[in-house]
Amino acid sequence: LSTTSGDGERDWARLRSLTADSGFTESGEEKAERVKGLMQRWKNAAFRARKLMKDPWMDYNIATLPVIRAKRHRYSAIRKTWTVDIVEVKLLGDTFARGAMRECFRLKKLSSLSRSQDWTHANNYVAKRYIQEVDREVLFADVRLQMDAKLWAEEFNRHSPPKKIDIVQMCVMEMLDMPGQPLYHLEHFIEGDYVKHNSNSGFVSELARKTPQAFSHFTFERSGHQMIVVDIQGVGDLYTDPQVHTVAGTDYGDGNLGTKGMALFFHSHACNDICHSLCLTEFDLSDKETQALADGTAVTRGEATRFIRPASVCEALVPQVEDEGDAMECLRRRTMSVMSNSSGGGDSSSGGGTVDKRRKSHDEDCVCEECLAECVTGVVLQDEEDDEEEEGEYPEDEEDETAPVGRKVGFHTLSVERKDRERNDSLGSSYGGSSSRLTRDTEREEYWQGVRKQSMPAGVLSAIQMELLADEACRAHVSHQASVLGQIHLDLARYHELGRFLPEEDNSDKRVALGQSSETKTDEGGVNYDRESALYHLDVARRCGVLEAIVTVAQMAYGIPHELLKHVGEDEGWQELDEDGNPKVNDKEAFAFELMETAAEMGERTAMLFVAEAYETGRKMGREGRTSYPKAIEWYQRAMGFDEEDGEGGTKEGSCRPRYEILAKMAEMYQEGGYELDQDYERAYELYTEAGEVAMEAMKGKLANKYYEMAEMCAV
């Protein structure tokens, strides 16, 4: 559409003729005003189209710079392998952006598939270099992180969210012709407004959108709580520089905060419509935290994302499949069938008839998505073809209205890529070989088949319900290691105690506690934090089976000093709940003893000794507690066995009692007898003798002589 006045008059006349008999009842002036507005919109569209064709870096004359040979290192997240090749680039030495750790340079690169040497039409890239010198492995770890996150973006798109996302492909460039052969990160240049949606420390943008937050939540559940992708930032739905938190907290560099980073994300995350449509479970927060999110977050206000299907939340984007069987096998068959049909339709000998049939119902002026896709088939940026030939892991484009909807079985999703995407894949396979393309697709599906099996909900209640469906034999062998959910809740309790979530105006106590102020502390000696929320997360961690939480709650109920939430004591009214969630008779000691016994079963030596002493004396067991020497001896023996496994002999560092003292206690019970234990002087003699030997090894001569005397008394 031309923007000259003469052409504009002709277009105006054409619009007048087209709308003359349209049946509108508006007056002539209103109609003229409406048509004038339409004309202005077309002129603006033409102006923007011409503007987009202009190279934004034209004024920097990068094409005139000398050519630099570079070694490109690309990473395949599915194969976990690196591919190295030589490329030619032109780098502008002046930085155009600078962050806390890296600075950015303008770079142009010719595609390795292009025969043209016209640098004026080369693709624009951003080369990023660390300001401070870092180890070579750091740059490669950054690439692995971003490409792994890109794989998760592809899986997110398979579940048919309302907006598809992608993460910019990144590689390492080793500049061979530059002094020292420095390493750079290389990414496609993205035009637009750069927005940081969330961070690796719990930050959420005031203009928060649904898709980035739902994507982070999605990665947590689909990975089986093993990781979460955060620090979502970029232009639109094209993201870059993400961060990954893993349970171990050792991978993906220093930005990996482990479960602490997961805790910071979920404390500031309010599930939105996309989370619900993907069947993601809401994370358990206290009433105060939930209300604070509802009052202070902008996640649910004024977003651009809207659902176009009026169906229920779960079925709108992820309807259930009708057929039974292995969902992944069904997906593989359907994908292979679609690819086979696409490759047949794209053949020059048989594809013409299909196109002619389509054009019978669509003229040359049709602008529907199907016709537009047909027009741009094969028109792909040369460098994008180059990248796709190597990686083959890009997420699908925006799905059209006729494309099959993704279907879900539990956490398994069936999806079919849009037709124009399949045609591009077929064209790409003509270069790399169709068998290579099918192999990459098979590898990708096998990878995600294993990952989906680990998908777990983020809510404790849902996790418990899933656990109840598991086999009893499996649940009997559950390790004492903390569940990820429980560890996240425990970290949230710690953050509350430190005042991490206090508003700025309430931060005086927080600064004192962290040593950031010379003021004196509060009367209680700590931060005036949200105690209710901290106790809530501690209790959830206890119910998740976190050993530290179990011991801490037991110590609180007993009134014993404890490290976590130090100023919370027995006045909190801890009590046990029945199967229906109702409180049982408020026997605090019985509740605390049950927790201590649970901790002892999980291998906590201090708890073992506590339980053994309780059975020996009959105290601290609740109103129905009874003395039992056999159980006391059993727990003393388990505590000593714990020492032997650790290779300790006499006194174990941090233990309440040394080994010789435990042996003497057991000997004393055999000597006395009673409380369901038969008197056995021979066994008492053996235990006293062993206690004397251990005490002698621990340089306790007087105590060893005492034990030997007790042994002689039992031998008489």
C-alpha positions as CSV (number, residue, x, y, z in Angstrom):
1,L,0.0,0.0,0.0
2,S,1.5,3.3,-1.1
3,T,1.5,6.3,1.2
4,T,1.4,9.0,-1.6
5,S,-1.5,11.4,-1.7
6,G,-2.6,10.2,-5.2
7,D,-2.7,6.6,-4.3
8,G,-4.4,7.4,-1.0
9,E,-7.2,9.1,-2.9
10,R,-7.7,6.1,-5.1
11,D,-7.7,3.8,-2.1
12,W,-10.2,6.1,-0.4
13,A,-12.5,5.9,-3.5
14,R,-12.2,2.2,-3.5
15,L,-13.1,2.0,0.2
16,R,-16.1,4.2,-0.5
17,S,-17.3,1.9,-3.3
18,L,-16.8,-1.2,-1.2
19,T,-18.8,0.2,1.8
20,A,-21.5,2.0,-0.2
21,D,-24.0,-0.9,0.1
22,S,-22.8,-2.4,3.3
23,G,-26.1,-1.7,5.1
24,F,-24.7,0.7,7.7
25,T,-27.2,3.2,9.0
26,E,-24.6,5.7,10.1
27,S,-24.6,9.2,8.7
28,G,-22.2,10.4,5.9
29,E,-19.9,12.2,8.3
30,E,-19.6,9.2,10.6
31,K,-18.9,6.9,7.7
32,A,-16.3,9.2,6.3
33,E,-14.6,9.4,9.7
34,R,-14.6,5.7,10.0
35,V,-13.1,5.2,6.6
36,K,-10.5,7.8,7.3
37,G,-9.5,5.9,10.4
38,L,-9.1,2.7,8.4
39,M,-6.9,4.5,5.9
40,Q,-4.7,5.8,8.6
41,R,-4.3,2.4,10.1
42,W,-3.2,1.0,6.7
43,K,-0.7,3.8,6.2
44,N,0.7,3.1,9.7
45,A,1.0,-0.6,8.9
46,A,2.9,0.2,5.7
47,F,5.2,2.6,7.5
48,R,6.0,0.0,10.1
49,A,6.6,-2.7,7.5
50,R,9.1,-0.6,5.7
51,K,10.8,0.3,9.0
52,L,11.2,-3.4,9.9
53,M,13.1,-4.0,6.7
54,K,15.9,-1.6,7.7
55,D,18.9,-3.0,9.5
56,P,19.0,-1.4,13.0
57,W,22.8,-1.6,12.9
58,M,23.3,0.0,9.5
59,D,24.9,3.2,10.9
60,Y,27.7,1.3,12.5
61,N,29.2,0.0,9.2
62,I,30.0,-3.4,10.7
63,A,30.2,-4.8,7.2
64,T,33.4,-2.8,6.5
65,L,35.2,-4.4,9.5
66,P,37.8,-7.1,9.0
67,V,36.6,-10.7,9.0
68,I,37.4,-12.8,12.1
69,R,37.6,-16.5,12.1
70,A,35.9,-18.1,15.1
71,K,35.4,-21.6,16.5
72,R,31.8,-22.1,17.4
73,H,30.8,-24.5,20.2
74,R,27.2,-25.6,20.1
75,Y,25.5,-27.8,22.7
76,S,22.7,-30.4,22.1
77,A,20.6,-30.7,25.3
78,I,19.2,-34.0,24.2
79,R,22.4,-35.8,23.2
80,K,24.5,-33.9,25.8
81,T,27.2,-33.4,23.2
82,W,29.1,-30.5,21.7
83,T,29.5,-29.7,18.1
84,V,32.4,-27.5,16.9
85,D,32.8,-25.8,13.5
86,I,34.6,-22.7,12.1
87,V,32.6,-19.6,11.1
88,E,33.4,-16.1,10.0
89,V,32.2,-13.1,11.9
90,K,32.7,-9.3,12.1
91,L,32.8,-7.8,15.6
92,L,32.4,-4.1,16.6
93,G,34.9,-3.4,19.4
94,D,32.7,-0.8,21.2
95,T,30.2,-2.1,23.8
96,F,26.6,-1.1,23.6
97,A,25.4,-2.5,26.9
98,R,26.9,-3.5,30.2
99,G,25.6,-5.5,33.1
100,A,27.0,-6.4,36.5
101,M,29.0,-9.4,35.1
102,R,29.0,-9.1,31.3
103,E,29.3,-6.5,28.5
104,C,27.7,-6.7,25.1
105,F,29.1,-6.2,21.6
106,R,27.5,-6.0,18.2
107,L,28.4,-8.8,15.8
108,K,27.4,-10.0,12.3
109,K,27.8,-13.6,11.1
110,L,27.3,-15.2,7.7
111,S,25.4,-18.4,7.7
112,S,27.5,-21.5,7.0
113,L,24.8,-22.6,4.5
114,S,24.9,-19.3,2.6
115,R,26.9,-18.9,-0.6
116,S,26.6,-15.1,-0.5
117,Q,29.4,-13.0,1.0
118,D,27.2,-9.9,1.3
119,W,27.9,-8.8,4.9
120,T,25.3,-6.0,4.7
121,H,22.6,-8.7,4.8
122,A,24.3,-10.9,7.4
123,N,22.4,-11.7,10.6
124,N,22.8,-9.5,13.7
125,Y,24.1,-11.1,16.9
126,V,25.0,-10.1,20.4
127,A,28.4,-11.2,21.7
128,K,28.6,-11.2,25.5
129,R,31.9,-11.3,27.3
130,Y,32.6,-11.5,31.1
131,I,34.0,-8.3,32.5
132,Q,36.2,-10.2,35.0
133,E,38.2,-13.1,33.9
134,V,36.5,-16.4,34.6
135,D,37.3,-20.0,34.1
136,R,36.7,-21.4,30.6
137,E,34.3,-23.9,31.9
138,V,32.0,-21.2,33.2
139,L,31.0,-20.1,29.7
140,F,30.3,-23.7,28.6
141,A,28.2,-24.2,31.8
142,D,26.1,-21.1,30.9
143,V,25.4,-22.6,27.4
144,R,24.3,-25.9,28.9
145,L,22.0,-24.1,31.3
146,Q,20.3,-22.0,28.6
147,M,20.0,-24.9,26.2
148,D,18.5,-27.1,28.9
149,A,16.1,-24.4,29.7
150,K,15.2,-24.2,26.0
151,L,14.3,-27.8,26.1
152,W,11.9,-27.1,29.0
153,A,10.4,-24.3,26.9
154,E,9.8,-26.8,24.2
155,E,8.0,-29.1,26.6
156,F,6.0,-26.3,27.9
157,N,4.8,-25.5,24.4
158,R,3.7,-29.1,23.9
159,H,1.1,-28.6,26.6
160,S,-0.7,-26.0,24.5
161,P,-0.5,-22.9,26.6
162,P,-2.3,-19.8,25.2
163,K,1.1,-18.3,24.3
164,K,4.1,-20.3,23.1
165,I,7.5,-19.3,24.4
166,D,11.1,-19.8,23.3
167,I,14.5,-19.3,24.8
168,V,17.2,-17.9,22.6
169,Q,19.8,-20.3,21.3
170,M,23.2,-19.6,22.7
171,C,26.7,-20.9,21.8
172,V,30.3,-20.2,22.7
173,M,32.5,-18.4,20.2
174,E,36.3,-18.7,20.4
175,M,37.8,-15.8,18.4
176,L,40.8,-17.5,16.7
177,D,42.1,-14.3,15.1
178,M,42.0,-12.1,18.2
179,P,44.9,-11.9,20.8
180,G,44.5,-14.5,23.5
181,Q,41.6,-16.2,21.6
182,P,38.9,-14.8,24.0
183,L,35.6,-16.6,24.5
184,Y,32.2,-14.9,23.9
185,H,28.6,-16.0,24.3
186,L,26.7,-15.5,21.1
187,E,22.9,-14.9,20.8
188,H,20.6,-13.6,18.2
189,F,19.9,-9.9,18.5
190,I,16.3,-9.2,19.7
191,E,14.6,-5.9,19.0
192,G,12.0,-4.7,21.4
193,D,11.5,-3.8,25.1
194,Y,13.6,-6.0,27.4
195,V,11.6,-7.0,30.5
196,K,12.7,-9.0,33.5
197,H,9.6,-11.0,34.7
198,N,11.1,-12.7,37.7
199,S,14.6,-13.3,39.2
200,N,16.4,-16.2,40.9
201,S,15.8,-14.5,44.3
202,G,12.0,-14.3,44.2
203,F,11.6,-10.9,42.5
204,V,8.4,-10.6,40.5
205,S,7.9,-7.6,38.1
206,E,5.1,-5.2,38.9
207,L,3.8,-5.7,35.4
208,A,3.9,-9.5,35.9
209,R,2.5,-11.6,33.1
210,K,0.9,-15.1,33.4
211,T,3.0,-17.0,31.0
212,P,6.5,-16.5,32.5
213,Q,5.3,-17.3,36.0
214,A,3.4,-20.4,34.8
215,F,6.5,-21.6,32.9
216,S,8.6,-21.5,36.0
217,H,6.0,-23.4,38.0
218,F,5.6,-25.8,35.1
219,T,9.3,-26.7,35.1
220,F,9.2,-27.5,38.9
221,E,6.4,-30.0,38.6
222,R,7.3,-31.6,35.3
223,S,10.9,-32.2,36.5
224,G,9.6,-34.1,39.6
225,H,10.7,-31.2,41.9
226,Q,14.3,-31.7,40.8
227,M,14.7,-28.2,39.3
228,I,13.0,-25.0,38.4
229,V,13.7,-22.4,35.6
230,V,13.6,-18.8,36.9
231,D,15.1,-15.5,36.1
232,I,12.8,-15.2,33.1
233,Q,13.6,-12.1,31.0
234,G,13.6,-11.1,27.4
235,V,11.5,-9.5,24.7
236,G,7.9,-10.6,24.6
237,D,7.8,-14.4,24.9
238,L,11.4,-14.8,23.6
239,Y,13.5,-15.3,26.7
240,T,17.2,-15.2,27.4
241,D,19.7,-15.6,30.3
242,P,17.5,-17.8,32.6
243,Q,18.7,-19.5,35.8
244,V,18.1,-23.0,37.0
245,H,17.8,-24.0,40.7
246,T,18.4,-27.7,41.3
247,V,17.8,-29.7,44.5
248,A,21.6,-30.4,45.0
249,G,22.4,-26.7,44.2
250,T,25.7,-27.7,42.6
251,D,25.0,-27.4,38.9
252,Y,24.5,-24.4,36.6
253,G,26.9,-22.0,38.4
254,D,26.8,-19.7,41.4
255,G,23.3,-18.5,40.6
256,N,21.9,-21.9,41.5
257,L,20.4,-21.4,45.0
258,G,19.0,-24.9,45.4
259,T,15.8,-25.3,47.4
260,K,16.3,-21.8,48.9
261,G,15.8,-20.4,45.4
262,M,12.7,-22.5,44.9
263,A,11.4,-21.3,48.2
264,L,11.9,-17.7,47.2
265,F,10.0,-18.3,43.9
266,F,7.0,-20.0,45.5
267,H,6.7,-17.4,48.3
268,S,6.1,-14.7,45.6
269,H,4.1,-16.9,43.1
270,A,0.3,-16.8,42.9
271,C,-1.0,-19.5,40.5
272,N,-2.9,-18.0,37.5
273,D,-5.2,-19.3,34.9
274,I,-2.4,-20.9,32.9
275,C,-1.2,-22.8,36.0
276,H,-4.7,-24.1,36.5
277,S,-5.2,-25.0,32.9
278,L,-2.0,-27.0,33.0
279,C,-3.2,-28.8,36.1
280,L,-0.3,-27.4,38.2
281,T,-0.8,-27.6,42.0
282,E,-0.9,-24.5,44.1
283,F,2.0,-24.3,46.5
284,D,1.0,-24.4,50.2
285,L,1.2,-21.0,51.8
286,S,-0.2,-19.6,55.1
287,D,-3.4,-17.5,55.1
288,K,-1.3,-14.4,55.7
289,E,1.0,-15.1,52.8
290,T,-1.9,-15.9,50.5
291,Q,-3.7,-12.7,51.4
292,A,-0.5,-10.7,50.9
293,L,-0.1,-12.1,47.4
294,A,-3.8,-11.3,46.6
295,D,-3.4,-7.7,47.9
296,G,0.1,-6.9,46.5
297,T,0.7,-8.9,43.3
298,A,-0.2,-7.7,39.8
299,V,-0.3,-11.2,38.3
300,T,-4.0,-11.3,37.8
301,R,-4.5,-7.7,36.8
302,G,-4.7,-6.4,33.3
303,E,-2.8,-9.2,31.5
304,A,-2.9,-9.5,27.7
305,T,-3.3,-13.2,27.8
306,R,-6.9,-14.4,27.3
307,F,-8.4,-17.8,26.9
308,I,-10.4,-18.2,23.7
309,R,-12.1,-21.5,24.5
310,P,-15.1,-21.3,26.8
311,A,-14.6,-24.9,28.2
312,S,-13.6,-25.7,31.7
313,V,-10.1,-24.7,32.9
314,C,-8.6,-28.1,32.7
315,E,-10.1,-29.2,29.4
316,A,-9.7,-25.9,27.6
317,L,-6.0,-26.4,26.9
318,V,-5.3,-29.9,28.0
319,P,-8.4,-32.1,27.3
320,Q,-8.2,-35.8,28.2
321,V,-7.6,-38.5,25.6
322,E,-10.3,-41.0,25.0
323,D,-8.1,-44.0,24.2
324,E,-6.4,-46.0,26.9
325,G,-2.9,-47.2,26.6
326,D,0.6,-45.8,26.6
327,A,0.3,-42.1,26.0
328,M,3.9,-41.8,24.7
329,E,3.4,-44.6,22.2
330,C,0.2,-43.0,21.0
331,L,2.0,-39.7,20.6
332,R,4.9,-41.3,18.7
333,R,2.5,-43.0,16.3
334,R,0.6,-39.8,15.6
335,T,3.7,-37.7,15.2
336,M,5.2,-40.2,12.7
337,S,1.9,-40.2,10.8
338,V,1.7,-36.5,10.6
339,M,5.4,-36.2,9.5
340,S,4.8,-38.9,6.8
341,N,1.8,-37.0,5.5
342,S,3.7,-33.7,5.5
343,S,6.6,-35.1,3.6
344,G,4.3,-36.6,1.0
345,G,2.4,-33.4,0.6
346,G,5.7,-31.4,0.3
347,D,6.9,-33.5,-2.6
348,S,7.0,-31.7,-5.9
349,S,5.3,-34.5,-7.8
350,S,2.3,-35.0,-5.5
351,G,1.9,-31.7,-3.7
352,G,0.4,-29.7,-6.5
353,G,-3.0,-31.3,-6.3
354,T,-3.3,-30.5,-2.6
355,V,-2.5,-26.9,-3.2
356,D,-5.0,-26.6,-6.0
357,K,-7.8,-28.0,-3.9
358,R,-7.0,-25.6,-1.1
359,R,-7.0,-22.6,-3.5
360,K,-10.5,-23.5,-4.7
361,S,-11.9,-22.1,-1.5
362,H,-9.3,-19.4,-1.0
363,D,-8.5,-16.7,-3.6
364,E,-5.2,-15.0,-4.0
365,D,-6.2,-12.1,-1.7
366,C,-7.0,-14.4,1.3
367,V,-5.1,-13.6,4.4
368,C,-6.1,-16.5,6.6
369,E,-3.4,-18.2,8.7
370,E,-3.3,-21.3,6.4
371,C,-2.7,-19.2,3.2
372,L,-0.1,-17.0,5.0
373,A,1.7,-20.1,6.1
374,E,1.7,-21.4,2.6
375,C,3.2,-18.2,1.3
376,V,6.1,-18.2,3.7
377,T,6.8,-21.9,3.4
378,G,10.5,-22.2,2.7
379,V,11.2,-18.6,3.3
380,V,13.4,-19.0,6.4
381,L,16.4,-17.0,7.5
382,Q,19.5,-18.7,6.3
383,D,21.1,-18.7,9.7
384,E,17.9,-20.1,11.3
385,E,18.1,-23.1,8.9
386,D,21.7,-23.5,9.9
387,D,20.8,-23.6,13.6
388,E,17.8,-25.8,13.2
389,E,19.8,-28.3,11.2
390,E,22.1,-28.7,14.1
391,E,19.7,-28.5,17.0
392,G,16.3,-29.7,15.9
393,E,14.9,-28.7,19.3
394,Y,12.9,-25.6,18.7
395,P,9.4,-25.3,20.1
396,E,6.4,-25.2,17.8
397,D,5.1,-21.9,16.4
398,E,1.8,-20.4,17.3
399,E,-0.7,-23.2,16.6
400,D,-3.4,-22.4,14.0
401,E,-7.1,-22.9,14.4
402,T,-7.2,-26.2,12.5
403,A,-4.2,-27.8,14.3
404,P,-5.0,-30.7,16.7
405,V,-5.1,-29.7,20.3
406,G,-2.6,-31.1,22.8
407,R,-4.1,-33.9,24.9
408,K,-3.1,-35.0,28.4
409,V,-3.0,-38.3,30.2
410,G,-2.1,-37.5,33.8
411,F,1.1,-35.6,33.2
412,H,1.6,-37.0,29.7
413,T,0.7,-34.7,26.8
414,L,-0.2,-35.5,23.2
415,S,0.4,-32.7,20.8
416,V,0.8,-32.3,17.0
417,E,2.9,-29.6,15.5
418,R,1.2,-27.1,13.2
419,K,1.3,-28.0,9.5
420,D,3.6,-25.2,8.3
421,R,6.1,-26.3,11.0
422,E,6.0,-29.8,9.6
423,R,6.6,-28.6,6.1
424,N,9.7,-26.7,7.3
425,D,10.9,-29.8,9.0
426,S,10.4,-31.8,5.8
427,L,12.4,-29.2,3.9
428,G,15.1,-29.3,6.5
429,S,15.3,-33.1,6.3
430,S,16.0,-32.9,2.6
431,Y,19.3,-31.4,3.5
432,G,20.2,-33.4,6.6
433,G,18.4,-36.6,5.6
434,S,14.9,-37.6,6.6
435,S,16.2,-40.5,8.8
436,S,18.3,-38.0,10.7
437,R,15.3,-35.8,11.4
438,L,13.2,-38.9,12.6
439,T,16.1,-40.0,14.8
440,R,16.3,-36.6,16.5
441,D,12.5,-36.6,17.0
442,T,12.7,-40.1,18.5
443,E,15.5,-39.1,20.8
444,R,13.6,-36.0,21.9
445,E,10.4,-38.1,22.7
446,E,12.4,-40.8,24.6
447,Y,14.1,-38.1,26.7
448,W,10.8,-36.5,27.6
449,Q,9.1,-39.9,28.2
450,G,11.6,-40.4,31.0
451,V,11.3,-36.9,32.4
452,R,7.5,-36.9,32.5
453,K,7.5,-40.0,34.7
454,Q,9.1,-37.9,37.4
455,S,6.4,-35.2,37.3
456,M,5.1,-34.4,40.8
457,P,2.7,-31.8,42.2
458,A,3.8,-28.8,44.1
459,G,1.2,-29.1,46.9
460,V,1.7,-31.2,49.9
461,L,-1.8,-32.5,50.0
462,S,-1.7,-33.7,46.4
463,A,1.7,-35.3,47.0
464,I,0.3,-37.2,50.0
465,Q,-2.6,-38.4,48.0
466,M,-0.2,-39.7,45.3
467,E,1.9,-41.3,48.0
468,L,-1.2,-43.2,49.3
469,L,-1.6,-44.7,45.9
470,A,1.9,-46.1,46.0
471,D,2.7,-49.7,47.0
472,E,3.0,-50.3,50.7
473,A,6.3,-52.1,50.2
474,C,7.8,-49.0,48.5
475,R,6.6,-46.6,51.2
476,A,8.1,-48.8,53.9
477,H,11.6,-48.2,52.5
478,V,11.3,-44.4,52.2
479,S,14.6,-42.8,53.1
480,H,15.0,-40.3,55.9
481,Q,16.4,-37.8,53.4
482,A,14.1,-34.8,53.2
483,S,11.6,-34.5,50.5
484,V,12.1,-31.5,48.2
485,L,8.8,-30.0,49.1
486,G,9.5,-30.3,52.8
487,Q,13.0,-28.8,52.4
488,I,11.4,-25.8,50.6
489,H,9.0,-25.3,53.4
490,L,11.8,-25.6,55.9
491,D,13.8,-22.9,54.0
492,L,10.7,-20.7,54.0
493,A,10.6,-21.0,57.8
494,R,14.2,-20.0,58.0
495,Y,13.7,-17.0,55.7
496,H,10.8,-15.8,57.9
497,E,12.9,-16.1,61.0
498,L,15.6,-13.9,59.3
499,G,13.0,-11.3,58.3
500,R,13.6,-11.9,54.6
501,F,10.0,-11.1,53.8
502,L,9.5,-8.1,56.0
503,P,8.5,-4.9,54.3
504,E,11.1,-2.1,54.3
505,E,9.4,-0.1,57.1
506,D,9.6,-3.1,59.4
507,N,13.2,-3.9,58.7
508,S,14.9,-2.3,61.7
509,D,15.0,-5.6,63.7
510,K,16.0,-7.5,60.6
511,R,19.1,-5.2,60.0
512,V,20.0,-5.7,63.7
513,A,19.8,-9.4,63.5
514,L,21.8,-9.6,60.3
515,G,24.5,-7.3,61.8
516,Q,23.7,-4.4,59.4
517,S,22.9,-1.9,62.1
518,S,24.5,-0.7,65.4
519,E,21.1,-0.5,67.1
520,T,20.2,-2.8,69.9
521,K,17.9,-5.8,69.3
522,T,14.4,-6.2,70.4
523,D,13.5,-7.3,73.9
524,E,13.1,-10.9,72.6
525,G,16.5,-10.8,71.0
526,G,15.3,-11.4,67.4
527,V,13.4,-10.2,64.4
528,N,9.7,-9.4,64.8
529,Y,8.8,-11.8,61.9
530,D,5.6,-13.5,60.8
531,R,5.6,-16.2,63.4
532,E,2.3,-17.8,62.2
533,S,3.6,-18.3,58.6
534,A,7.0,-19.6,59.9
535,L,5.3,-22.2,62.1
536,Y,3.0,-23.1,59.2
537,H,5.9,-23.9,57.0
538,L,7.7,-25.7,59.8
539,D,4.7,-27.9,60.4
540,V,4.3,-28.6,56.6
541,A,8.0,-29.6,56.5
542,R,7.3,-32.0,59.5
543,R,4.4,-33.6,57.7
544,C,6.6,-34.0,54.6
545,G,9.1,-36.0,56.7
546,V,11.9,-33.6,57.0
547,L,14.1,-34.8,59.8
548,E,15.2,-31.4,61.1
549,A,11.6,-30.2,61.2
550,I,10.4,-33.3,63.1
551,V,13.1,-32.9,65.7
552,T,12.5,-29.1,66.0
553,V,8.8,-29.5,66.5
554,A,9.4,-32.2,69.1
555,Q,11.9,-30.0,71.0
556,M,9.3,-27.2,70.9
557,A,6.7,-29.4,72.4
558,Y,9.0,-30.6,75.1
559,G,10.3,-27.0,75.8
560,I,13.9,-28.1,74.9
561,P,16.1,-25.4,73.4
562,H,16.3,-25.6,69.6
563,E,18.1,-23.8,66.7
564,L,15.3,-23.0,64.3
565,L,12.6,-20.5,65.4
566,K,14.4,-20.2,68.8
567,H,11.8,-18.0,70.4
568,V,8.9,-20.4,69.8
569,G,8.3,-22.8,72.7
570,E,5.8,-25.2,74.1
571,D,3.1,-22.5,74.4
572,E,2.2,-23.0,70.7
573,G,0.0,-25.9,71.6
574,W,1.4,-28.6,69.3
575,Q,-0.9,-31.6,69.0
576,E,-1.4,-34.7,66.9
577,L,-4.2,-34.9,64.3
578,D,-6.3,-38.0,63.5
579,E,-6.9,-39.4,60.0
580,D,-9.7,-36.8,59.4
581,G,-7.5,-33.9,60.3
582,N,-9.1,-33.3,63.7
583,P,-7.0,-32.8,66.8
584,K,-6.7,-35.7,69.1
585,V,-6.7,-35.5,72.9
586,N,-4.2,-32.8,73.8
587,D,-1.4,-34.9,75.2
588,K,1.6,-32.8,74.3
589,E,4.2,-35.2,75.7
590,A,2.7,-38.1,73.8
591,F,2.8,-36.1,70.6
592,A,6.4,-35.0,71.1
593,F,7.5,-38.5,72.0
594,E,6.0,-39.9,68.8
595,L,7.9,-37.3,66.8
596,M,11.1,-38.2,68.7
597,E,10.5,-41.9,67.9
598,T,9.9,-41.1,64.3
599,A,13.2,-39.1,64.2
600,A,14.9,-42.1,65.8
601,E,13.5,-44.4,63.1
602,M,15.0,-42.0,60.5
603,G,18.5,-42.4,62.0
604,E,18.9,-39.4,64.3
605,R,21.2,-40.6,67.1
606,T,20.3,-38.0,69.6
607,A,16.6,-39.0,69.1
608,M,17.6,-42.7,69.6
609,L,19.2,-41.9,72.9
610,F,16.2,-39.8,74.0
611,V,13.8,-42.6,73.1
612,A,15.9,-45.2,74.9
613,E,16.1,-43.1,78.0
614,A,12.4,-42.5,77.9
615,Y,11.6,-46.3,77.7
616,E,14.2,-46.9,80.5
617,T,12.7,-44.3,82.9
618,G,9.1,-44.2,81.8
619,R,9.2,-40.4,81.6
620,K,8.5,-38.0,78.8
621,M,6.2,-40.5,77.0
622,G,2.8,-39.0,77.7
623,R,0.1,-40.1,80.1
624,E,-0.1,-43.6,78.6
625,G,3.7,-44.2,78.5
626,R,5.1,-47.2,80.2
627,T,8.6,-48.3,81.1
628,S,10.0,-51.1,78.8
629,Y,13.6,-52.3,79.3
630,P,13.6,-54.5,76.1
631,K,12.7,-51.4,74.0
632,A,15.2,-49.3,75.8
633,I,18.0,-51.9,75.2
634,E,16.9,-52.1,71.5
635,W,17.2,-48.3,71.0
636,Y,20.6,-48.3,72.9
637,Q,21.9,-51.0,70.6
638,R,20.7,-49.1,67.5
639,A,22.4,-46.0,68.8
640,M,25.7,-47.9,69.2
641,G,25.3,-49.5,65.8
642,F,25.0,-46.0,64.4
643,D,28.4,-45.2,66.0
644,E,30.0,-48.4,64.6
645,E,28.8,-47.5,61.0
646,D,30.5,-44.1,61.4
647,G,33.7,-45.7,62.7
648,E,33.5,-44.2,66.1
649,G,34.7,-45.9,69.2
650,G,34.5,-44.0,72.4
651,T,32.8,-40.7,72.4
652,K,31.2,-39.5,69.1
653,E,31.5,-35.7,68.6
654,G,28.1,-34.1,69.2
655,S,26.6,-37.2,70.8
656,C,24.9,-37.0,74.2
657,R,26.5,-40.1,75.7
658,P,29.7,-42.0,75.0
659,R,29.6,-45.7,74.1
660,Y,30.9,-47.0,77.4
661,E,28.1,-45.2,79.2
662,I,25.5,-46.8,77.0
663,L,27.0,-50.2,77.6
664,A,26.9,-49.7,81.4
665,K,23.2,-48.6,81.1
666,M,22.3,-51.8,79.3
667,A,24.3,-53.9,81.8
668,E,22.4,-52.3,84.7
669,M,19.0,-53.2,83.2
670,Y,20.1,-56.8,82.7
671,Q,21.4,-56.9,86.3
672,E,18.1,-55.5,87.7
673,G,15.6,-57.2,85.4
674,G,11.9,-56.4,85.4
675,Y,9.8,-54.3,83.1
676,E,9.3,-57.1,80.6
677,L,13.0,-58.0,80.8
678,D,14.4,-61.2,82.4
679,Q,17.3,-60.9,84.8
680,D,20.5,-62.0,83.1
681,Y,23.8,-61.7,85.2
682,E,25.9,-63.3,82.5
683,R,24.8,-60.8,79.9
684,A,25.3,-58.0,82.5
685,Y,28.8,-59.3,83.2
686,E,29.7,-59.2,79.5
687,L,28.4,-55.6,79.0
688,Y,30.1,-54.3,82.1
689,T,33.4,-55.8,80.9
690,E,33.0,-54.3,77.5
691,A,32.2,-50.9,79.0
692,G,35.4,-51.1,81.0
693,E,37.5,-51.9,78.0
694,V,35.9,-49.0,76.0
695,A,36.4,-46.6,78.9
696,M,40.0,-47.6,79.2
697,E,40.5,-46.9,75.5
698,A,39.0,-43.5,76.0
699,M,41.5,-42.8,78.8
700,K,38.9,-43.0,81.6
701,G,40.8,-45.2,84.0
702,K,38.8,-44.7,87.2
703,L,35.5,-45.2,85.3
704,A,36.9,-48.4,83.7
705,N,37.9,-49.8,87.2
706,K,34.3,-49.1,88.4
707,Y,32.9,-51.1,85.5
708,Y,35.2,-54.0,86.1
709,E,34.1,-54.1,89.8
710,M,30.4,-54.1,88.7
711,A,31.2,-57.0,86.3
712,E,32.8,-59.0,89.2
713,M,29.7,-58.5,91.3
714,C,27.6,-60.0,88.5
715,A,30.0,-62.9,88.2
716,V,29.5,-64.0,91.8
